Amino acid sequence: MISNLKNVLFLFFVGPIVFGQTKSDEWHLYANSRENYYGVAMANGQIGIVTDDTPLKTKEIILNGVYDGSPENGISRIVRGIEFLNLHLSINNQEIKSDNIDNWSQVVSMKEGTSTTSFSFKDFASIKYTILANRAVPYSAMAIVEIIPNKDIEINANNYMTVPDELKGAKSQFRVLKDNQYLMPVFGTIAKTLTGKYTVSAATTFLFDGQSETLKQTGNEVGFSKKLLKGQKYRFAIAGGICTSKDITDPVNESERQPIYALQQGIDNLLNRHKQAWAELWNTGDIQIQGDLDAQQRVRFALYNLYSFIRPETRQSIAPMGLSSQGYNGHIFWDSELWMYPTLLALQPDMAKSCLDYRSDRLQKAKQKATIYGYKGAMYPWESDDTGEEATPTWALTGIFEQHITADVSIAFWNYYAFTQDKAWLQKEWAVLKETADFWVSRAVKNQDGSYSILNVVGADEYAQHVDDNAFTNASAIESLKNTIKAATILNEPINPKWKAVSDKLVIHTENGITQNYKGYKGQTIKQADVNLLAYPLHIITDKAQIEKDLEYYVEKIDKKDGPAMASGVLSVLYARLGDKEKAYNYFVKSYLPNSRPPFGVFSESANSNNPYFATGAGAMLQAIIYGFGGVEQTDHGLKYNKGLLPKKWKSLKIIGIGVDNKTITIE
C-alpha cells in the first residue's frame, strides 16, 4: 500500500512545489496567472473579504455569526455583506477593466494579512491595490491604491458598493458631515437580510496622504478626479466598515463611525495597527520549518487562515470554510472542536476559548434538543448557527443521528481545563460536562449481558448510516463520561453512578484482532478515519500493536477519491507517534497537496472538489505538525512534550508560543 502511495505522491512532486511561483518566500505567496483562480480570505475574525483576480474588486464579504434563511431550502445560511471596497478607476477617460490590463500579479502577505494586486494599464501607469480586514479594528477594512504615472494623466476614481442577491431593499446615500470646520464625507449603503431578520449597513470614505480631494456622487458611486504628473507616485485609500443589527443595536450609525474614525487615524496609522496586531499573533504562535520552503509556506498559510477566522473574546466559533465562503452554510460542526480547536488550544488558547464560549452560550438549546428526542441532558446539534438549534437540512440524517458531536464538545471543554488547570473556569462550565454526560447515559441501552450499546447512529464515517455501536461514537461517549467523572471529583460535585456504569461497559466491537467500525462492519469503504480516531485524538486505544493493526487495515478502506482531507492528518500523527518517519511524512503531504488549489494553494475539502478554503483540513494538517512531528501530547495535567520526529527533508522544526507558558520547542 505504501509503495502505491509513494507513486501517487511522486506525481505531485514533479517540478518545484512553491504554489507554482518562483518568487514566493516563507511569508509571501505570489501569483502571476489568473487561470483557475481561487481567492484568499483577508479576514480578521469578524469579517472575511475574499480576493478576486478582477482588478480593483473583491469577490465577496462574509459576516461572522450572522445568519438568515437561504432561498434554496429555508435553512439558515451565513450572510454575505455589502462589498464596500470596490473601485472604478479611469485614466484619461479610459476605464480599467479585467481585459485591458497587463503584467497582472498578486501577492498575499501572511505576515501582515494583506493582499496586493499589481498591474499596468496601457502606457499610462502602473497600479497597486492592497486590501485588508483590519485586525485591530474588527468591523473595518481598507483598500490602498498606489498609482505611478508613466506620463501626465488624469484619474477618475469612484467607490461603488455591490449588494449580494440575498440582501434586499438596498438604499445608498452620500453625506458630508460637519463638526465645527471639520468635513467628513461618508458614503453608505443599507439593506435587509433575506427574511428581514437583520439590517446590514456599510459605509466608506476616501483617505488621502496630503490634501483631501473633493468628493462627489455620480449615481451610486462616490469619487474624485485628479491630475497626476509623470513619475509622481500617488496614494489614496478607501476605508470603512460594515455592521449588522445582529451585533450592534444601531448598525447604520455605527457603520458611519467607522470611516469617520478612519479619517482621524489616516492610512499609515490604520495600516500600522493592523500589522502590529498580526505581529503579536505570530510572536505568540508560529511554526518554523527549516529545509523545506514548500512545507513552511503551507503550514504558515494554514495558521494564517485559522487565525483569520476567529477572534478572542467574541464567543464565536469557526465554520468548516471559515470566513472564506458560504460553504456548509457557515454552520458550526464537529470540525471546530475536533479539527481546528486543538491547534488553537496549543498556540492561541484565547481563540480556543471563544469556540467553547460559543457552545456554552447554546447549552440551553442543546438541552431543548435532547428533550425533543426524549433524552436527558444536552444533545448538541450536528449543524449549529447563531440560535444553537439544529440547522442541518431536514433531508440529511446527520442532523438527528450524528450524535458524537455532543461528546466532541464535552471533550473539548475538558481539554481546556486540562490545558489551563483553571478550576474556577471548570466550575463555571461544569454544566456542559454534566449535561452531556447525562445525555449519554440516557442514550445508551443496556444489553442482556450487562454491557451497553448506542444504537442507530451516523458515524464519523458518514457512509455508515443507521449503524449500531459505531466505534468513534461509543469511544467519544466513553471519554466524555470519564472526563465528567474526573471533573466532578475535582469540583466535589455529585457523581451519577450511571456515568461510570456506562463508560465502563459501553461496547466497542473487534473481529479478527481489528477494531470494528461498527457492529457488523464487513470492510466497506469509509468516508474518513473513524476507528483510527480512538488512538488519536481520543485515548481509548493505547496499545501500539493494536493502533498499527487498525491503521494498516483502515488506510485501505478510506475513500481515496472523495474522502475529506482530515483523515491523512490523523494518520500522520499516528505514524509519527509509532516512530514511522516515512509514513508520517507521506501522510502529512497527502493531507494538503492533492487538495491545494491555484494560485495560492488554498485548501479544498477533498482531492476531487473545488470548495476552498477548507479550514478543517488545515486544522488536521497542523495537528500533524504539533501532535505528530512535534511530539506534543494532551494529558489531564496539561501538554506533555515527548521526543519529536523530524522528516528527513527538514533540517529543524520549531514551534513557538506553545502551552500556557509560551514555550518554544525545537526538533532537530
N, C-alpha and C positions, 0 to 999 in steps of 0.2 A: 504493500500500500504506500509506504513512504517513498519508494523508488518512483512510483507513479506521480506522487506529489512533487517530487523534485523535477520531473519532466514538465509538469504544469507550470511550476514556478520559473523554470528556465525560459519559458516562452515570455513571461512577464519581464524577465531581467535582461532581455536582449536590448542593447543600447543603453545610453545614460538614463538614469531614473532621477531626474530632478524636476518632475512635473513637465518634462519636455522643454525646460527653459534653461539656457546656458548661463544666464546672469543671476539666477536665484542664489540666495545665501541662507544662512540659518535663521534669519529674521524676516526675510522678504521672499515673496512668491511673485514671479514675473510671468506675464503673458504677452505674446506678440501676435497671436492669432485669435480671431473672433469665431472660428469654426467650432461647432459643438460646444458653445459657451455655457458654462454653469457658474452663476454668480456666487459671491460670498456675502454673508450677512455682516454688515457693520452694526453691531448690536451692543447695548450697554446694560442688558438685563431688564430693561423696561420697554424699549422699542428696538426692532430689528429692521434695518434698511438694507435690502438686498441689491447688490450691484448689478449693473446691466452693461452690455457691450455697446449699446447705443450712446453716442456722445451726449454729455450734459444731462443725463437722465438716470433715475433709479428704476428698478423693476417693481418693487412693492415694499410696503412697510407693514410689519406685524406688531400688534399691540399685546404685550404680555398680560395674561389674566383676564382679557376682555373677550367675552363670548356672546354670541347671539345665534339665532336659528340659521341653518343653512337652507337654501332654496331647494336642494335636491331631496332631502328626506326629513327636514324639520329638526334633526339632531343639532345640538349646539355646535358651533364652529368658532374657532378663534378669529377675531376680527382683523381685517386689513384696514390700515389707516389711510388718511388722505396723504398722498405723496406731495410733500411741500418743498422739496429741494430741486425741482426740475427747472431747467433754464432753456429758453430760446435765445440763441446768440447769432446775430448777423454782423458781418463785416462788409463795409461798403455796400450795404443793401443786399448782400447775398447771405442767405441763411445757411448755417451749418447743419448738415443732415447726416444721417448714417451712411449714405452712399457717396458723399463728396469729400471725405476726409482721407488723409494718407498718414502713414507711419504710426498707426494706432498701437498703443501698448498700455498695459495696466499693471500696477504693482500693488500688492497687498502687504502692508506692514503689520505683521503680527505683534511686533514690539509696541507699536503706537496705536494700533486699532484704527488704521486708515486705509482707504483705497484711493489711489491716484491714477487717473486716466490721462494719457498724453497723446496728442495727435497734431498734425499740421493741417492747415486749411489753405489749399491752393498756394499761391505765393505770398499770401497776406501775413500770416502769423503762425506761431506755434502756441499751443494752448495746453494747460494742465487744469484738471478738475479733481479736487480732493474732497471726499465725503467722510464724515464721521458721525457716529452717535455718541454724544458727549458722555464719557464715563463718569465725569464729576457732576454733571447736571442732567439727571436721568430722563427728563421729558423733553430734552432739547437735542438738536442736531445742527450740523453746519456743512455747507459746501463752499470750498475756497477755490476761486478761479484765478489763474495767472495767465496773462497774455504777454507774449514778446512779439511785437510787430516786426516784420521784415521790411516794411515801408510805412509811410504815413498812412494811417487808416482811421476810419470812424466806426465805432462799435455801437450796437444797439442790443442791450441785454434786458431780457424780460423774464421774471419769475412767474411760473404758472403752476397750478396745482391740479393733480389728477385724482379724481374721486373714483374708487373702485365700484363695481356694479352693485355690490351688496349694501352700499351706503345710499340712502335715499334723501331727497329733498335738499340737495346741497345749495347753499347760498354763499356768495362771496361778497366781500366789501373791502375797500381801501380807505383808511382814515389817517390823517396826520394829527396825532395827539400833541398837546402842548402843555408844558408845565413851566410857568414863567416864560423865559425866552427859549426854552429847550424844545425843539421839534422832534417828534418821534413818529415816523411813518410806519404803519402797521397794515399788512395785507393778510386777511383772514378768510377761512372757509369753514362753514359749519354744516354738519349733516347728521342724520339719524341712522342707527344700525337697522338691519333689515326689518325687524318687528317693532322698531321704535323704542327698544329697551334702553338704549344709551344714546347720549349726544356725543359726537366726536367733533373736536374743534382743533384746527391747525392755524398757526399764524407765523408770519415771517417778516423780516426786514432785510435791507442791504447794509452791509458794513463796509467801510472804506478805510484805507490806510491814512489818507490825507483828508482833504476837504470832502465833505459829503456831497454827492450829486443829487440834483432834484429828481424825485421820483414822480412818475405819472402813470395813471391807469389807462390801459387800452384794452377794452373788452374785459376778459377775465384774466388779464395779465398786468403786472406792475413792473416797471423798469426804468431805465435811463439810457441816455446816449452820451458818447464822449469821443473826442478826437484824441488819437494817440500818435506820438512821433516814432519814427523808425528807431528800433533798439531800446525804446523806453518801456521797461518792464512795468506792467500794471496789474495790481491785485485788488480784488474785492471778494466779498463773501455774501452768501445767503444764509441767514441764521434764523432759527425759530424753534417752535416746539409744537407738540401735539398732546392734548389731554382729552380725557373722557369722563363722563359722569359716573363711570364705574369707580374711579379712584378719587375724583375731585367734585365737590358739590357744584361748583361753578366753573366748568371746564372752559367756557368761552373767554371769560376774563383772565383766567389763569394762563390759557394758551397765549393770550396777547401779552401777558407779562414776560413770557419767555423771550421774544425779540426785544422788548424794552430793556430787559436785563442784559441781553447781548450787546445792545447799543452802548451801555455803560461800561461793559467789560472790554470790548474790542476783540479783533481777530486773534491777536497773539496771546492775550490772557486766556481766552477760552481754549485755544489750542494747547497752551502750556498746561492748563489744569487737567485737560483730558489726557495728555501724555503722562503727567505725573501720576494720575490715578492708575493708568496701565503699568507704569513703572513699579508702583507699590505692589500690584498683583504679582508681577514677575519676580520681584525681590522676595516675596513670601511664598512662592510656589512655582518652581520651574524644574524642568528635566533637561539635562545636558548630556549629549552623546558625542563622544569624540571618535572619529574614524569612519563615520557613516553619515554623510550630509543628508542623504535621502531620508533615513530614519529620523534624524534630528528635525528636519522640516516637518515631517508628517506628525511626529509627536507634539511639536510645538503648535502645529495647526489644530490638532485635536484639543490641546489645552486652551488655545485661543478661543475656540468655539464654545467649549464648556463654560469658560469664564464669561464669554459674551452673553450667554443665555440666562444668566441669573445674577441677582444682587443679594448681598446680605441684608437681613432685617426687612425683607419685603413680604415674607410669608407666602412666597410663590415657589413653585417647583419648575421642573424642566420637562417639556414635551419631547417625544422622540425626534422631532425635527427642530427642536429649539425654537428660535425666532427667525428661522430661515424660510418658512413656508407655512401653509395651512395643512400640511400633511398630517394625516390621522386626526384632522380637525383641531389640532393643537391640544388634544386632551392629554391628561397625565395618566401614565400606565405604570407597570412594574419597572419599566425602563429606567425610571427615575431612581427608585430605591436600590435595585439590584445592579444596574449597569453604570449609571453616572455618579451616584452618591458615593461609592467607595473611594473614587479618586478625589472628589471634593472633600470628603472627610479627612483624608490624609494630608491634603495640601491647603485647602481653604475651608476649614471647619465652619466658619460663619456662613458660608454659602450652603454647606450641607445642612446646617440647622434650619435654614429657610425652607428646605424641602420638607423637613419634619414639621415645621410650623404649619405648613400648608395642610398636612394630614391631621394635625391636632385640631385645627380650626374646623375641620369637617367630621369630627368624631360623631357628633350627634346624628348627622346624616347617615353615617355608616351604621350606627345603631338602628336607625329607622329602616335601613335596607334589610338588616338581619330580621327585624320584626316582620317586615313584608313577606319574607320567605319562611317564617315560622321558626327562626332560630333565636338564640340568645346572644347577648354581647354585641359586637360590632363587626359588620361584614362590609369591607371597603369595596367600592365599585371598581370594575375592571378598567373602565374609562371614566375619568373624573374631569369635571370642568370647574367653574367658579362656584357652583352650587354645592358640590360634593355629592350630588345624586348620580345614579347610574346614567352615563352618557353614551354608552355603546349603542350603535344602531340595533333596532329590535330584531333584525334578521340574523344577527351574529350571536351564536350560542355562548361566546366568551363572556358576554355581559352578565349572564346568570351563572355560568358553570366554571369559568376560570377563576377559581377562588383562592389560589395560592397567593394572590395579591395581598390578602389580609395578613398572611404570615410574613410576606416580604416587608410590609410596612412595620410590623411589630419588631422584626429582626433589626431593621434599620434603626429603630428607636433604642433598642438595647445596645447596638454597636456604638451609638453616640455616647451613651453613658460609659461603656467600656473604654472608649477613647478618652473621654474627659475626666472620668471618675467624679462627676458633678452630682452629688446626692440630692442637692436642692432641686436641680433640674429633673432628676429621676422622679422625685416626689411629685413635682408639678405635672409630669407627663405619665404618671402611674396609670391613669385611667385608660390610656391607649393600650398598654400591655395587658391590663386586666380584662378589658372588654374583648380584645381579640382572642385572648385565651378562652374566655367564656364561649365565644363563638365556636371554637374548635371542639370543645367538649360537647356542645350541643349538636355539632355537625357529624361527629364520629358515631358509628354504630357498633355495638358490642356483638361479637361473633359467639357461636356456641362454645368455642374452646377458650373463651375469655379474652381473646385478642380483640383489637378494634380495627375497623376499616372506615375509609371515606369513599363513599360510592358515588358514581355518576358525576364525573368532573371532566373538564377540558384541561389537559396537562400543559406544562411549559412547552412541551411538544404539542403544538396546537393541531397537528394532524390527528392526534389522539382525542377523539370526542366521545363523550358518554362512556368513559372507562372507569374502572374501579381501582382504587389503591394506586393511583399514579405516583411514581417514585418521588418526584420533586414536591408534589402537593403534600404527601404524607410526611416527607422529611422536613419540609419547611414548617409544617404544623408542629412536629416534634420539637424542633429547635425553638420555635416561638413559645411553646409551653414551658420548656426547660428554662428559657431566659426569664419568663414571667415568675417562675418559682424563685430563681436567684434574686430578682428584683424585690419580690415580696420579703424574702429573708433579710435583705439589706435594709429595707424600709420598715420592718416589723409590721407588715401588712398581713391580714389573714390569708392563708394558703388554702385554696379549694382542693380537697383531696382528689377530685376528678382530674385536675391538671396533671398530676403525677401518674395516675392510673392510665390515662390515655397516652401520655408521652412515652411511658414505659412499654406499652403493648400495642401501639399503632403499627400495622403491618407494612413491611417493605419486602416484596417478594424477590426470591432468587431462583434461578434454574440453571443447572449445569455450571455452577460457580459464577454466573453472571447476574448482576442486579437487574431485575426486570423493570422495564419502562412503566409497566402497569400489569395488573393481573391478567394473564392470558396473552401477553405480548408474544408475537411469533416472528419477530425480525423485520417488521415493516419499516419502510423509510420514515425517518423522523424529521421534523422541521428544523430542530436545533438541539443543542445539548440539553438533556433533561436529567438522566441518571448521573452524568458527569458532574452536575452541579452539587451533588451530595458530598463530594470531596472538596470542592471549592465553588462558591463561597461558603457553603454550609460546612459543618464539621461532623457530619453523620458517618461518613465512611473515611476512616483514617488509616486503615491497613494499606501499605504501599502496593502489595501484591494485588489486592482487590481493586485498587484505583487503576493499576496498569491493565488488569483484565478488562475492566469496564471501558477504559479508553480504547484499547485495541478493538474491542467489539463494536462500540458505537460510532467511532470515527467513520466506519464504513457505511453506517446507516443514515448519516446526516445528508439531507438534500443538498447536493453539490451545485444544483442549478439555481434554485430559488430560496435556499436557506439564508436567513439573515446573518449579518456579519459577526454577531456576538459570539457564536459558537467557537470560532477559531481563537478568539481572545482567551476564552476559558481553557481551551485545550493547551494553549501556550503556557498559561500559568501552571497547569497541572504537570506538563512535561518538564518545565523548569524546576518545579519542586521535586520531581523524581530524578533530577540531575541530567536529563537528556537534553543537552545543549542544542543539538542539531534539530530535533523535532520541535523544541520550544521556539527556536528562531524561525523555522519554516512556517509554523502556525501563526507566529507573530506577523510575518509578512503577509500571509494569507488573510489575516484579519482586516487588512486595509487595501492591499494592492488591486485585487480584482474589482473592488468596489469604488475605486477612485475615478473621478470624472474630470475632464479638462475644463479650463486650462490650469486650475489651481489644485486639483486633487481632492475636491470636496467628496465626502463620503456619500455613497448611495446605500440603500438598505441591503441590497444583495448584488451579486455579480451580474445579475440578469435584469436589473431595474435601473431607472434613472430618476430617483426621487430624493436628491440631497436637500439639506445636509442632515445625515443620519447621526445625530448626537449619541444615540445608544451605542452604535458601533464604535464611535470614538471613545466612549467610556470603557468599553471592553478592551480595546487596544491599549489604553492607558493602564488598565489593571494588569495587563501582561507585563508592562514595564515595572510597575511599582510592586505588585504582589507576586510577580513571577521572577524576572531577572533581578529585581531589587532585593528580593529576599524578605520583604516586609510581610508580616502576618498579623491579622487581627486576633487579639485574645481578650478574655474577660478583664484583663488588667491593663489594657492599652496595647499599643503597637509593639510588636516584638521584631527585632532586627536580626534575621538569620543571615547566614552567608549567602551572598547573591551568586548569580550565574551570568557571566559575560559572553555574549555571542562572539564567535571567532573574528568576525569582521570589525568589531568595535574595539577601540583602544581603552575606553573607560565609559562608565555610566555614573552620572552624578544626579541625585535627587535632592533638591534644595527646598528647605522650609517644611519638612515633613514632621508630623506629630505635634503634640501640644507644646513642645519645647523648640519647635522650628529647627530640627536637626538637619544637617547635611550629611547624606551617606554617599560614599563613593565605592563603586565596584570596579576593580582594575584587574 
